[in-house]
């Protein structure tokens, strides 16, 4: 089963960019499709592979930061090729 996941990582600290960059680089290192925009990062692929990656990387990120928020949306389908038709 294919899924699409949208993630927004928000470290609650002054120097917030390095943890976000590190998190995105680890997602990019997977064999999954990863797309970024200024507000979020999307990961596309097989459910088990995506969720295993996210479980590991979210846990590591949470262990390394004192205060952090992660917003996540999951859609059942691969939406990586979505193009607006308007």
C-alpha positions in Angstrom: 0.0 0.0 0.0 1.4 3.4 -1.0 1.1 6.5 1.3 2.0 10.2 1.2 3.0 11.9 4.5 3.4 15.6 5.1 5.6 16.6 8.0 6.2 19.9 9.7 9.0 19.8 12.3 9.1 22.7 14.7 12.0 22.8 17.2 11.0 25.2 20.0 14.4 26.9 20.4 16.2 29.9 19.0 18.6 27.9 16.8 15.8 25.9 15.0 17.3 25.5 11.5 20.0 22.9 12.1 17.7 20.2 13.5 15.3 20.7 10.7 18.1 20.4 8.1 19.4 17.3 9.8 16.0 15.7 9.8 15.4 16.4 6.1 18.8 15.1 5.1 18.1 11.8 6.9 14.8 11.5 5.1 16.5 12.3 1.7 19.1 9.5 2.4 16.3 6.9 2.2 15.3 5.3 -1.1 11.9 7.0 -0.8 10.6 10.1 -2.7 11.1 13.2 -0.5 9.9 16.7 -1.5 10.3 19.9 0.4 8.7 23.3 0.3 9.1 26.3 2.7 6.4 25.0 5.0 6.7 21.2 5.1 8.4 18.0 3.9 6.6 15.2 2.1 7.6 11.6 2.0 6.0 9.1 -0.5 6.3 5.4 -0.7 5.3 2.0 0.6 3.5 2.2 4.0 5.9 -0.1 5.9 9.0 1.6 4.6 7.8 5.1 5.2 6.5 4.4 8.7 9.8 2.5 9.7 11.8 5.5 8.5 9.6 8.0 10.3 9.6 6.0 13.5 13.4 5.9 13.6 14.0 9.5 12.6 11.3 11.0 14.7 12.5 9.1 17.8 16.1 10.2 17.2 15.0 13.8 16.7 12.9 13.9 19.8 15.7 12.3 21.8 18.1 15.1 20.7 15.8 18.1 21.3 14.3 19.3 24.6 11.2 20.9 23.1 9.8 20.0 19.6 6.5 19.8 17.8 5.9 17.5 14.8 2.8 17.9 12.7 2.0 15.0 10.4 -0.7 14.2 7.8 -1.0 10.8 6.2 -2.9 10.1 2.9 -3.5 6.6 1.6 -2.1 6.9 -1.9 1.1 8.1 -3.6 0.4 11.8 -4.4 4.0 12.6 -5.4 3.0 13.3 -9.0 0.1 15.6 -8.1 -0.3 18.6 -10.4 -3.1 21.2 -9.9 -5.7 21.3 -12.7 -6.8 24.9 -12.3 
